Amino acid sequence: MSAASDKPDAPVPKPEAFWNDQTAQPSAAPPTQANADKDKDKDKDKDKDAKDEVPKRIFFIIPNFMTANDQPENSGTLTTREKFNIAWHQYSDYSAHFGNVLQAAISQAANGIPHYGQGWVPFGERFLAMEGDQFTGSMLIYGVFPTVLHQDPRYFRRGRGKYVTRIAYAATRVLVARTDSGRPTFNASSVFGQLGQAGISLSYYPPQDRNIKGLLQGWTVGQVYNIGWNQLKEFTPDLAAFIRRHQKSRAQKQTAPSAAGANPGTPGAEI
């Protein structure tokens, strides 16, 4: 008999051992199972963060009806009616009109679009112009173009991963959208929707301010604004979840001293 036949058969390592870096340990099964449980717990925690409640209004004011967590339950195709419903809510919500009043006031104070002039009448003209921008922008970006191009107008919040990765993801959604079938595509609905809105606005802005340069400047500012807006959509649920955890932790600390005051070691504490 050969020397090799005197040796017992070498145990065959389980595939899980390689995945969990347990090949050097003599007893692979228990640590592997423990690591698998830990990985599952981590995945659950990540999924929990990714499912944080998305507010319909950011800071209780800014409308946020087109944001959804990037989860399977939100992957269904929106109907034409649902897309225009999002568009209508983006325009008609009271917070949008409040925002237009604020923007008109800022524009008046900074003498934006100076050919409007100063006074209550120019202020009203600025406000009505912004109302028009709000209506055409909402309908084109969330209703018309998504329907014609078969794109999903929603922002899908990632909600998991490193902050740097999520910041980059939110910023690139200005140029990247999803088709109705869920595939990534160029965000033509937003890019051309804002360009169309800026073009339509030339029909009711002061004649002296109707030029291509102003149109392109307004469109560029809108794209930069969208990058910041996407950051709010991505991270506002994180902030709300942090506040809830902090309040829960503080409440537990406040109840702990009262519970300890019972002093179970005293006579009569146990029956």
Backbone as a ProteinNet text record, in pm:
[ID]
protein_1_A
[PRIMARY]
MSAASDKPDAPVPKPEAFWNDQTAQPSAAPPTQANADKDKDKDKDKDKDAKDEVPKRIFFIIPNFMTANDQPENSGTLTTREKFNIAWHQYSDYSAHFGNVLQAAISQAANGIPHYGQGWVPFGERFLAMEGDQFTGSMLIYGVFPTVLHQDPRYFRRGRGKYVTRIAYAATRVLVARTDSGRPTFNASSVFGQLGQAGISLSYYPPQDRNIKGLLQGWTVGQVYNIGWNQLKEFTPDLAAFIRRHQKSRAQKQTAPSAAGANPGTPGAEI
[TERTIARY]
83.9	0	88.3	42.2	118.8	99.4	193.1	184.5	60.6	16.7	-100.8	-224.7	-229.8	-351.8	-366.3	-254.3	-263	-325	-335.8	-390	-541.9	-608.4	-754.5	-793.5	-912.1	-960.5	-969.7	-918.9	-924.8	-1067.2	-1111.2	-1249.4	-1265.3	-1377.4	-1405	-1461.1	-1395.7	-1446.4	-1579	-1666.1	-1796.9	-1781.9	-1864.8	-1853.8	-1870.1	-1952	-1974.8	-1846.1	-1752	-1630.2	-1548.1	-1546.8	-1469.3	-1531.5	-1662.6	-1730.5	-1712.3	-1696.5	-1690.4	-1551.7	-1447	-1309.5	-1289.9	-1346.7	-1335.2	-1253.4	-1179	-1109.6	-997.8	-941.2	-829.4	-874	-1004.4	-1052.6	-1092.3	-1060	-1089.3	-1237.4	-1315.8	-1459.7	-1529.4	-1559.9	-1608.7	-1757.7	-1833.7	-1979.8	-2038.9	-2007.7	-2069.9	-2035.5	-1902.8	-1873.6	-1940.2	-1947.9	-2010.4	-2155.7	-2226.2	-2366.7	-2381.4	-2289.3	-2295.9	-2273	-2171.9	-2144.5	-2260.3	-2322.4	-2437.2	-2550.8	-2571.6	-2676.1	-2643	-2512.6	-2472.6	-2493.5	-2459.3	-2478.4	-2625.4	-2710.1	-2854.2	-2902.7	-2850.4	-2889.7	-2845.6	-2722.9	-2674.3	-2761.5	-2798.2	-2883	-3018.3	-3070.6	-3199.1	-3189.3	-3075.7	-3057.2	-3048.8	-2976.7	-2965	-3100.9	-3175.8	-3308.1	-3399.1	-3382.1	-3464.1	-3436.3	-3307.8	-3271.5	-3325.3	-3321.9	-3368.2	-3519.3	-3589.2	-3734.9	-3786.7	-3698.9	-3743.8	-3859.2	-3952	-4069.5	-4029.6	-4079.7	-4052.6	-4162.3	-4128.9	-4232	-4292	-4420.9	-4487.1	-4448.5	-4402.8	-4353.5	-4223.3	-4119.5	-3991.2	-3995.7	-3957	-3964.3	-4107.4	-4205.7	-4347.8	-4397.1	-4313.3	-4350.2	-4333.2	-4212.9	-4180.9	-4248.5	-4329.4	-4397.3	-4298.7	-4325	-4232.9	-4312.4	-4406.4	-4497.1	-4437.6	-4321.6	-4268.6	-4146.6	-4125.1	-4012.7	-4061.2	-3988.3	-4022.7	-3894.6	-3898.3	-3783.2	-3759.6	-3632.8	-3597.5	-3615.3	-3740.6	-3778.1	-3871.2	-3875.9	-3958.5	-4104.2	-4159	-4299.7	-4327.8	-4222.7	-4241.1	-4197.3	-4172.1	-4116.8	-4223.9	-4350.1	-4455.9	-4463	-4517.4	-4529.9	-4644.2	-4619.2	-4723.4	-4809	-4937.2	-5026.1	-5016.4	-5071.9	-5073.6	-5146.8	-5256.2	-5332.6	-5250.6	-5174.6	-5093.2	-4981.9	-4924.2	-4818.8	-4874.8	-4990.3	-5049.2	-5103.5	-5137.4	-5179.2	-5062.2	-4942.3	-4822.5	-4797	-4809.2	-4786.2	-4883	-5010.2	-5109	-5082.3	-5046.3	-5018.7	-4893.7	-4794.9	-4676.9	-4711.5	-4810	-4849.6	-4949.2	-5050.2	-5164.6	-5145.2	-5046.7	-5029.3	-5006.5	-5067.3	-5059.9	-4916.4	-4829.2	-4690.7	-4619.2	-4659.5	-4598.1	-4632.4	-4757.2	-4798	-4730.9	-4717.1	-4645.2	-4501.7	-4439.4	-4302.7	-4292.6	-4394.8	-4393.6	-4404.2	-4483.3	-4491.8	-4355.5	-4287.5	-4155.7	-4054.3	-4056.7	-3963.2	-3989.3	-4117.1	-4150.8	-4100.4	-4111.6	-4062.8	-3911.3	-3841.5	-3695	-3653.7	-3722.7	-3692.8	-3714.8	-3822	-3850.7	-3743.4	-3704.8	-3603.5	-3468	-3434.2	-3306.2	-3315.6	-3434.8	-3459.7	-3431.6	-3470.5	-3457.8	-3556.9	-3514.6	-3592.8	-3634.2	-3539.1	-3560.2	-3667.2	-3700.5	-3798.7	-3940.7	-3959.3	-4088.7	-4108	-3999.5	-4008.6	-4035.2	-4076.3	-4102.9	-4247	-4297.6	-4434.1	-4520.1	-4646.9	-4735.5	-4774.4	-4795.8	-4832.5	-4718.8	-4594.2	-4484	-4466.9	-4492.5	-4484.6	-4587.8	-4710.5	-4812.9	-4774.9	-4711.2	-4668.3	-4560	-4468.7	-4364.8	-4428.2	-4523.2	-4588.4	-4663.3	-4737.5	-4812.3	-4718.2	-4604.1	-4506.4	-4452.4	-4428.2	-4378	-4485.8	-4610.5	-4720.6	-4726.2	-4706.6	-4703.1	-4587.4	-4469.6	-4354.4	-4383.8	-4448.9	-4481.3	-4575	-4675.1	-4773.2	-4711.4	-4646.7	-4590.1	-4478.4	-4394.6	-4287.6	-4340.1	-4438.9	-4494.7	-4557.7	-4635.2	-4704.3	-4607.3	-4506.8	-4411.6	-4319	-4264.9	-4163	-4222.3	-4342.1	-4398.9	-4516.9	-4569.9	-4686.2	-4663.7	-4642.4	-4637.3	-4518.4	-4397.3	-4278.4	-4267.1	-4291.8	-4287.5	-4388.1	-4504.6	-4604.6	-4560.1	-4512.7	-4471.3	-4346.2	-4250.4	-4122.3	-4121.1	-4233	-4244.3	-4137.1	-4124.8	-4030.5	-4105.3	-4038.2	-4094.8	-4048.5	-4140.1	-4099.2	-4053.7	-4064.5	-4031.2	-3880.3	-3841.7	-3704.9	-3701.6	-3616.1	-3605.7	-3490	-3525.9	-3427.1	-3353.9	-3219.5	-3139.6	-3147.6	-3115.1	-3133.6	-3035.6	-2934.7	-2837.1	-2702.1	-2595	-2461.5	-2390.7	-2268.3	-2189.3	-2249.7	-2230.8	-2287.1	-2233.3	-2103.3	-2044.8	-2111.6	-2135	-2200.4	-2342.4	-2412.7	-2550.9	-2557.7	-2462	-2457.5	-2436.2	-2342.5	-2317.2	-2438.9	-2503.2	-2623.7	-2732.1	-2757.8	-2862.7	-2831.1	-2703.3	-2665.1	-2683.2	-2650.1	-2659.4	-2801.9	-2896.5	-3036.5	-3090.7	-3018.6	-3057.4	-3050.6	-2955.5	-2936.9	-2979.2	-3006.1	-3042	-3180	-3267.2	-3401.5	-3426	-3548.4	-3586	-3700.3	-3695.8	-3808	-3922.6	-4038	-4151.3	-4120.4	-4029.4	-3992.2	-3881.3	-3828.8	-3729.1	-3586	-3559.8	-3422.1	-3372.3	-3242	-3188.6	-3185.5	-3208.9	-3210.4	-3180.7	-3153.7	-3129.5	-3255.9	-3240.6	-3355.2	-3406.3	-3458.2	-3507.8	-3629.6	-3709	-3829.9	-3794.5	-3690.9	-3651.3	-3574	-3475.9	-3390.4	-3471.5	-3549	-3626.2	-3753.2	-3802.4	-3919.2	-3888.5	-3773.3	-3733.6	-3699.6	-3639.6	-3608.6	-3736.8	-3837.2	-3965.9	-4035.9	-4027.8	-4089.2	-4023	-3889.3	-3819.3	-3856.2	-3876.4	-3915.6	-4054.6	-4147.6	-4284.5	-4287.4	-4199.6	-4199.3	-4163.8	-4096.1	-4061.4	-4184.6	-4297.9	-4419.6	-4486	-4453.9	-4518.9	-4420.2	-4290.2	-4193.5	-4181.1	-4128.4	-4112.7	-4037.7	-4080.1	-4016.7	-3864.6	-3815.1	-3670.8	-3593.8	-3663.6	-3596.7	-3619.7	-3677.5	-3703.1	-3586.7	-3489.1	-3374.4	-3320.7	-3247.3	-3194.5	-3094.2	-3014.9	-2915.9	-2984.3	-3090.9	-3163.6	-3228.2	-3277.5	-3339.6	-3238.7	-3119	-3017.1	-2964	-2953.9	-2909.4	-3010.6	-3139.1	-3243	-3245.4	-3224.8	-3223.4	-3104.7	-2987.1	-2868.1	-2887.9	-2942.9	-2970.7	-3068.1	-3165.8	-3261.7	-3197.1	-3096.6	-3028	-2946.9	-2881.4	-2805.5	-2900.7	-3012.8	-3114.7	-3160.8	-3179.5	-3226.6	-3126.2	-2996.8	-2895	-2910.5	-2925.4	-2946.3	-3079.1	-3181.4	-3314.3	-3312.5	-3236.2	-3225.1	-3156.4	-3063	-2997.4	-3097.9	-3188.4	-3292.6	-3382.6	-3418.3	-3504.8	-3436.6	-3306.1	-3231.8	-3210.9	-3181	-3135.3	-3235	-3341.6	-3439.8	-3498.3	-3531.8	-3579.4	-3476.2	-3346.6	-3241.6	-3247.2	-3264.7	-3271.3	-3392	-3507.2	-3627.2	-3609.5	-3545.9	-3522.5	-3425.5	-3323.7	-3228.2	-3298.3	-3386.3	-3458.4	-3547.8	-3615.5	-3701.5	-3620.9	-3504.3	-3419.7	-3370	-3332.7	-3284.5	-3394.9	-3515.8	-3627.2	-3660	-3653.8	-3681.7	-3576.4	-3448.5	-3339.8	-3353	-3388.6	-3404.2	-3520.6	-3628.9	-3743.7	-3708.1	-3626.7	-3585.5	-3496.7	-3409.2	-3322	-3402.7	-3508.3	-3591.2	-3671.6	-3713.9	-3792.8	-3705.7	-3575.7	-3488	-3473.9	-3450	-3436.9	-3561.5	-3679.3	-3801.6	-3819	-3774.7	-3783.7	-3684.3	-3564.4	-3463.5	-3502.7	-3588.3	-3628.6	-3707.8	-3759.2	-3835.2	-3744.8	-3611.6	-3512.6	-3561.3	-3549	-3599.9	-3531.7	-3416.3	-3346.5	-3406.4	-3499.8	-3557	-3657.1	-3678.8	-3775.2	-3913.2	-3977.2	-4112.1	-4117.5	-3997.9	-3997.4	-4038.6	-4006.8	-4045	-4146.2	-4233.6	-4337.7	-4303.8
-118.6	0	124.8	226.6	351.9	429.9	524.4	605.7	690.9	730.3	817.1	747.2	612.1	540.4	528.4	548.1	538.1	662.8	772.4	895.4	896.1	948.7	957.9	1059.3	1041.6	1135.1	1275.2	1373.9	1513.3	1563.4	1632.7	1684.2	1787.6	1783.2	1877.5	2004.6	2119.3	2243.5	2283.4	2334.7	2378.3	2511	2537	2662.7	2784.3	2773.1	2889.5	2936.2	2841.5	2876.6	2978.6	2962.4	3055.1	3193.8	3199	3329.1	3403.6	3329.5	3393.7	3391.2	3358.3	3359	3273	3152.4	3062.9	2939.1	2936	2815.1	2775.9	2872.7	2841.8	2791.9	2789.3	2747.4	2600.4	2526.4	2382.5	2353.3	2434.3	2408.7	2519.8	2494.6	2600	2622.5	2519.2	2529.9	2632.4	2625.6	2722.8	2867.5	2904	3042.8	3087	2993.6	3028.5	3066.1	2988.7	3017.3	3150.4	3173.6	3298.9	3417.7	3402.7	3511.9	3533.6	3424.3	3436	3511	3481.5	3552.5	3701	3729.9	3870.7	3943.8	3873.5	3935.7	3963.3	3869.8	3889.9	4009	4019.3	4132.2	4265	4265.2	4387.9	4424.1	4321.3	4346.9	4401.2	4346.5	4395.2	4540.8	4575.6	4713.2	4806.6	4762.1	4843.8	4860.9	4750.8	4758	4848.6	4844.5	4929.8	5076.6	5111.7	5249.3	5289	5195.2	5223.8	5234.2	5194.5	5201	5309.5	5402.9	5514.7	5586.9	5633.8	5700.6	5826.9	5838.9	5955.5	6059	6178.4	6278.7	6333.8	6362.9	6424	6570.7	6629.9	6767.9	6774	6826.3	6841.4	6966.6	6949.9	7057.8	7110.8	7023.4	7054.8	7159.2	7198.3	7304.5	7261.6	7215.5	7189.9	7061	7065	6943.7	6838.3	6713.3	6603.7	6478.2	6492.5	6383.2	6283.7	6315.3	6227.7	6148.5	6138.3	6061.9	5930.2	5821.4	5688.8	5613.8	5529.9	5446.4	5345.8	5318	5223.6	5081.1	5038.5	4907.8	4838.5	4703.5	4630.7	4673.9	4711.8	4749.2	4879.4	4955.8	5081.5	5072.8	4952.2	4935	4921.9	4926.2	4911.6	5031.1	5008	5113.1	5207	5337	5436.1	5451.1	5468.2	5493.9	5641.8	5674.5	5814.4	5900.8	5849.3	5924.5	5949.4	5849.2	5865.2	5968.2	5969.7	6067.5	6209.8	6230.4	6363.5	6399.3	6298.4	6324.3	6379.2	6321.8	6373.8	6517.3	6540.5	6673.9	6775.8	6737.9	6829.9	6861.5	6760	6782.5	6869.2	6851.7	6936.2	7083.8	7108	7245.8	7299.4	7221	7273.8	7274.8	7203.4	7199.5	7340.2	7369.2	7504	7548.3	7453.8	7490.1	7542.7	7494.3	7543.8	7690.6	7729.3	7869	7958.1	7905.2	7979.9	8004.5	7901.7	7917.1	8020.5	8028.3	8128	8270.5	8287.3	8418.4	8456.8	8360.4	8387.3	8421.1	8345.8	8372	8507.2	8543.2	8673.7	8786.1	8767.3	8868.2	8881.8	8768.5	8772.3	8838.4	8802.9	8861.9	9012.5	9055.4	9198.6	9269.9	9210	9272.3	9281	9180.4	9177.9	9243.5	9293.6	9355.6	9258.1	9129.6	9030.6	9059.1	9033.7	9071.7	9218.1	9309.2	9449.4	9522.3	9473.9	9545.5	9531.6	9449.3	9447.9	9576.1	9624.9	9745	9710.7	9810.5	9794.9	9835.2	9790.2	9821.4	9696.3	9713.9	9599.6	9537.2	9620.1	9565.3	9481.1	9529	9444	9317.7	9332.3	9211.8	9108.4	9152.6	9061.1	8999.1	9077.1	9023.9	8918	8942.8	8842.9	8714.1	8729.1	8612	8532	8599.8	8530	8461.7	8524.4	8462.1	8332.8	8334.9	8214.8	8107.6	8150.6	8054.3	7986.7	8066.1	8008.6	7912.1	7949	7858.7	7728.6	7741.3	7624.7	7530	7586.4	7503.6	7433.8	7511.6	7451.6	7352.8	7387.4	7297.1	7165.3	7172.4	7050.6	6961.2	7020.2	6941.3	6878.8	6955.1	6901.8	6797.1	6826.4	6740.2	6611.4	6619.4	6502.5	6439.6	6509.1	6457.4	6430.5	6536.7	6524.2	6441.7	6484.7	6415.1	6271.3	6245.3	6105.6	6015.7	6071.2	5991.4	5963	6065.4	6049.8	5962.9	5981	5909.9	5780.8	5747.7	5624.7	5620.5	5732.4	5741	5756.3	5713.1	5726.2	5858.8	5950.3	6082.7	6085.9	5975.1	5975.5	5975.3	6027.2	6013.5	5892.1	5795.3	5674.2	5689.3	5702.7	5723	5593	5598.2	5478.7	5440.7	5533.9	5511	5416.8	5367.5	5277.1	5296.3	5255.7	5273.8	5392.7	5417.3	5528	5661.7	5761.5	5893.2	5951.3	5931.8	5986	5923.5	5792.7	5724.3	5774.8	5797.9	5845.1	5988.9	6071.5	6209.1	6210.5	6126.4	6117.8	6063.8	5963.6	5906.1	6011.9	6087.5	6189.1	6296	6335.1	6438.7	6390.9	6265.9	6215.2	6189.9	6186.4	6164.4	6282.2	6394.4	6505.9	6463.1	6373.4	6328	6182.6	6111.1	5969.4	5946	5882.6	5848.6	5700.1	5656.4	5518.4	5514.6	5413.8	5391.9	5329.4	5318.6	5254.5	5109.8	5047	4908	4896.6	5010.6	5007.9	5019.4	5034.8	5044.9	5189.2	5209.6	5346.4	5407.9	5537.3	5607.5	5754.8	5826.6	5970.1	6040.2	6131.4	6196.8	6310.1	6271.7	6369.9	6443.3	6378.1	6441.2	6565.2	6556.7	6670.9	6773.9	6728.1	6819.5	6899.9	6831	6899.7	6962.4	6906.2	6964.9	7103.3	7117.6	7248.7	7344.8	7290.9	7375.6	7426	7336.7	7377.6	7480.1	7460.2	7556.7	7693.8	7695.3	7822.8	7889.2	7808.9	7864.7	7926	7858	7909.5	8038.1	8046.5	8165.6	8291.8	8279	8396.2	8467.7	8397.7	8459.5	8554.5	8544.8	8632.4	8710.2	8695.4	8779.7	8912.5	9017.1	9146.3	9130.3	9201.7	9186.8	9204.8	9294.3	9320	9200.2	9110.7	8994.4	8866.4	8878.6	8760.5	8740.4	8661	8632.6	8493.9	8441.3	8305.5	8295.7	8401.2	8399.3	8383.2	8461.6	8450.1	8313.5	8258.3	8125.5	8019.6	8022.4	7922.7	7941.7	8066.1	8091.1	8036.9	8063	8010.3	7859.4	7797.7	7650.7	7594.3	7657.5	7610.5	7621.3	7734.1	7751.4	7644.2	7610.1	7505.8	7370.3	7337.4	7209.6	7204.1	7314.9	7321.1	7309.8	7377.6	7369.8	7225.4	7152.9	7014.5	6924	6952.5	6872.4	6886.3	7009.9	7031.5	6976.4	6989.8	6939.9	6788.8	6719.4	6573.7	6531.3	6612.4	6579.7	6582.5	6679.4	6685.9	6563.4	6523.1	6406.3	6279.2	6271.7	6152.4	6144	6256.8	6251.6	6302.8	6368.3	6414	6298.4	6182	6070.4	6023.3	6032.1	5996.8	6089.7	6218.3	6315.6	6288.8	6260.5	6232.6	6106.2	6002.4	5878.2	5901.8	5984.8	6017.1	6088.1	6181.9	6254.6	6160.3	6068.2	5971.6	5881.9	5834	5749.5	5827	5952.7	6035.7	6057.6	6084.6	6105.4	5977.1	5863.2	5734.8	5703.7	5729.1	5704.3	5794.1	5919.2	6011.3	5970.5	5921.8	5877.2	5754.9	5664.7	5546.6	5583.9	5682	5726	5791.5	5861.1	5927.6	5827.8	5718.1	5616.7	5521.8	5512.3	5417.8	5448.6	5574.4	5600.8	5564.8	5589.5	5557.8	5408.7	5332.7	5187	5133.9	5196.2	5150.7	5185.9	5281.9	5323.1	5218	5121.3	5014.5	4929.6	4920.1	4847.4	4707.2	4613.7	4478.6	4405.6	4457.4	4387.2	4410.8	4502.3	4530.4	4422.2	4405.1	4302.6	4333.5	4228.7	4240.5	4272.6	4287.9	4317.3	4196.7	4076.6	3953.5	3877.9	3810.1	3731.9	3584.5
0	0	0	-65.1	-70.2	58.6	78.5	200.1	200.6	80.6	74.9	121.3	105	142.9	292.4	369	514.3	576.6	497.6	552.2	540	639.9	629.3	522.8	470.9	368.9	428.2	352	398.8	392.8	494.4	491.4	380.3	313.9	205.6	265.8	243.3	303.5	241	324.3	276.9	203.1	101.7	26.4	114.7	219	303.6	370.8	393.6	463.9	386.3	251.7	171.1	172.7	171	169.2	300.8	412	543.6	604.9	521.5	568.5	692.4	692.1	808.2	775.2	663.4	620.9	716.2	789	876.8	1013	1041.2	1171.9	1168.2	1272.5	1271.9	1272.3	1337.2	1343.1	1266.2	1138	1049.3	1061.3	1093.7	1086.9	1182.5	1314.9	1405.8	1372.9	1347.4	1313.7	1184.3	1086.8	959.7	979.8	1058.7	1085.5	1159.7	1254.1	1328.9	1237.2	1147.6	1054.6	959.1	917.5	827.8	895.6	1024.3	1098.8	1111.2	1134.9	1145.3	1013.1	902.2	770.4	744.5	786.2	768.1	849.4	974	1058.5	996.6	940.1	875.9	756.3	676.8	561.1	603.9	714	764.1	806.3	874.2	916.8	796.9	692.7	572.6	506	496.3	436.3	517.8	650.3	736.5	707.5	691.5	659.3	522.9	429	293.2	285.1	393.1	394.4	488.2	525.8	609.2	540.1	620.3	564.7	487.9	365.4	281.6	305.7	354	381.9	252.5	255.7	141.1	126.4	234.9	230.5	310.2	249.5	316.6	403.4	530.7	629.8	641.5	616.6	629.8	529	434.4	340.8	195.6	159.1	18.6	-28	-135.1	-182.2	-230.4	-197.9	-229.5	-266.3	-359.7	-393.3	-492.2	-550.9	-655.5	-609.7	-476.7	-423.5	-365.1	-394.4	-342.2	-309.4	-205.7	-174	-285.7	-312.6	-419.3	-367.5	-358.4	-307.6	-406.9	-403.9	-501.1	-502.8	-387.7	-383.8	-458.6	-490.8	-564	-710.2	-757.5	-891.6	-1000.1	-964	-1063.4	-1157.6	-1276.6	-1377.1	-1342.4	-1351.4	-1328.6	-1453.6	-1433.9	-1545.8	-1584.5	-1700.4	-1743.2	-1641.3	-1589.3	-1490.3	-1365.4	-1320.8	-1200.6	-1222	-1341.5	-1370.6	-1366.9	-1428.9	-1427.9	-1289.4	-1210.9	-1073.4	-991.4	-1012.1	-946.9	-992.3	-1123.8	-1178.2	-1117.3	-1106	-1052.3	-905.6	-827.3	-685.8	-667.5	-755.3	-746.7	-769.2	-854.7	-882	-780.1	-747.6	-672.9	-522.1	-470	-325.5	-270.3	-155.3	-99.3	-75.5	-41.7	-12.2	-135.8	-255.1	-378	-399.1	-372.2	-388.5	-284	-162.9	-59.9	-103.3	-163.5	-212.9	-322.4	-408.5	-515.9	-459.3	-353.2	-287.9	-232.4	-168.6	-110.9	-219.8	-329.4	-438.7	-503	-517.9	-575.4	-485.8	-353.8	-260.4	-268.1	-277.3	-288.7	-419.4	-527.9	-657.7	-656.4	-590.5	-582.3	-500.8	-388.2	-302.6	-371.9	-451.3	-522.8	-659.5	-693.5	-823.6	-938.2	-914.9	-1020.1	-1131.6	-1255.7	-1374.3	-1357.9	-1364.4	-1325.6	-1405.1	-1524.6	-1605.5	-1550.7	-1449.6	-1382.2	-1301.3	-1244.2	-1161.6	-1016.3	-938.3	-796.5	-765.5	-650.4	-611.8	-608.2	-565.8	-549.9	-683.9	-785.7	-916.8	-975.3	-978.1	-1023.9	-939.7	-807	-721.9	-766.5	-794.7	-843.5	-976.2	-1063.3	-1192.7	-1174.8	-1083.3	-1054.2	-1000.8	-908.5	-850.8	-957.5	-1044.2	-1148.8	-1248	-1274.2	-1363.5	-1302.8	-1173.4	-1106.5	-1096.2	-1081.9	-1086.6	-1223.2	-1328.8	-1462.9	-1480.1	-1427.8	-1433.5	-1359	-1243.5	-1162.7	-1237.5	-1302.8	-1372.9	-1493.9	-1582	-1703.2	-1668.7	-1570.4	-1531.6	-1476	-1387.2	-1328.4	-1434.3	-1524.1	-1625.7	-1725.7	-1767.1	-1864.9	-1803.2	-1684.6	-1625	-1568.2	-1508.3	-1440.6	-1514	-1615	-1685.1	-1832.4	-1910.3	-2056.5	-2103.7	-2069.7	-2118.9	-2065.8	-1936.8	-1892	-1964.1	-1999.4	-2070.4	-2213.1	-2282.9	-2423.1	-2434.6	-2342.2	-2349.5	-2269.3	-2203.9	-2123	-2014.1	-1941.1	-1830.9	-1699	-1591.9	-1457.7	-1398.7	-1366.1	-1318	-1172.6	-1102.2	-960.2	-936	-819.3	-771.5	-679.6	-711.4	-631	-532.6	-406.8	-300.2	-270.9	-274	-246.2	-99.3	-9.7	133.3	199.3	127.1	186.4	118.4	188.2	133.3	195.6	151.1	203.6	161.2	246	218.5	87.8	62.3	-61.1	-182.6	-176.3	-287.3	-307.9	-197.9	-207.9	-258.5	-218.2	-267.7	-418.8	-465.7	-609.4	-683.3	-623.8	-685.5	-700.8	-594.3	-599.1	-702.8	-712.3	-808.1	-951.8	-979.2	-1117.3	-1161.6	-1067.8	-1109.4	-1189.5	-1190.5	-1276.4	-1422.6	-1453.8	-1591.4	-1613.8	-1506.6	-1518.9	-1460	-1537.3	-1490.8	-1516.8	-1500	-1527.8	-1628.3	-1710.9	-1800.3	-1721.8	-1784.2	-1716.8	-1680.9	-1755.5	-1726.9	-1623.3	-1574	-1467.8	-1512.7	-1642.5	-1690.9	-1682.2	-1652.1	-1648	-1787.9	-1795.2	-1922.7	-1900.9	-2008.6	-1999.6	-1952.4	-1856.5	-1795.4	-1886	-2000.7	-2097	-2043.7	-1960.1	-1906.2	-1825.6	-1743	-1661.2	-1742.6	-1820.3	-1895.6	-1996.6	-2080.6	-2183.4	-2127	-2015.8	-1951.8	-1897.6	-1831.6	-1780.6	-1893.5	-1999.8	-2113.7	-2179.6	-2190.1	-2245	-2157.2	-2027.5	-1934.8	-1948.3	-1959.3	-1975.1	-2106.5	-2212	-2340.6	-2336.4	-2270.8	-2260	-2178.6	-2078.3	-1992.7	-2069.7	-2184.2	-2263.3	-2316.7	-2318.3	-2372.2	-2272.8	-2143.6	-2046.3	-1959.3	-1979.8	-1910.4	-1985.5	-1922.2	-1990.3	-2122.3	-2228	-2359.6	-2355.7	-2269.6	-2263.5	-2209.5	-2137.5	-2077.6	-2157.9	-2274.5	-2357.5	-2453.9	-2412.8	-2499.3	-2468.9	-2563.1	-2549.6	-2435.7	-2416.3	-2308	-2173	-2151.8	-2026.2	-2010.9	-2122.4	-2118.6	-2074.7	-2134.3	-2100.8	-1959.1	-1916.3	-1778.9	-1678.9	-1705.5	-1617.2	-1614.9	-1730	-1737.3	-1659.9	-1671.3	-1598.8	-1448.6	-1404.2	-1261.6	-1213.9	-1298.7	-1262.9	-1244	-1326.4	-1312.6	-1183.4	-1150.6	-1024.7	-905.8	-916.2	-811.1	-792.2	-901.9	-893	-822.1	-840.2	-771.3	-619.9	-573.9	-430.9	-382.6	-464.5	-430.7	-414.4	-500.9	-490.6	-361	-312.6	-185.7	-70.7	-74	28.9	20.5	-100.3	-116.7	-68.2	-85.3	-46.2	104.8	170.3	308.3	411.6	371.7	469.7	551.5	491.9	574	676.2	644.1	740.1	861	833.9	942.6	1032	970.9	1048.9	1133.4	1076.1	1150.2	1265.8	1244.7	1351.6	1466.9	1433.4	1538	1617.1	1546.8	1617	1710.1	1664.6	1749.4	1870.4	1849.9	1960.3	2063.5	2017.6	2110.1	2185.3	2117	2181.8	2287.1	2253.9	2349.1	2471.2	2450.3	2562.7	2651.7	2590.1	2667.7	2752.6	2696.1	2771.3	2889.8	2869.9	2979.5	3090.6	3053	3153.3	3235.3	3173.3	3245	3325.6	3291	3360.8	3509.4	3552.5	3697.5	3776.3	3721	3793.1	3809	3707.5	3716.9	3819	3824	3920	4062.5	4082.5	4216.1	4290.3	4219.2	4283.9	4373.6	4339.7	4421.1	4454.9	4358.8	4380.9	4494.6	4544.5	4652.5	4789.6	4804.4	4935.7	4974.2	5105.7	5151.6	5096.1	5053.6	5002.9	4855	4793.5	4651.2	4570.9	4623.5	4555.5	4638.4	4570.9	4642.6	4630.8
[MASK]
+++++++++++++++++++++++++++++++++++++++++++++++++++++++++++++++++++++++++++++++++++++++++++++++++++++++++++++++++++++++++++++++++++++++++++++++++++++++++++++++++++++++++++++++++++++++++++++++++++++++++++++++++++++++++++++++++++++++++++++++++++++++++++++++++++++++++++++++

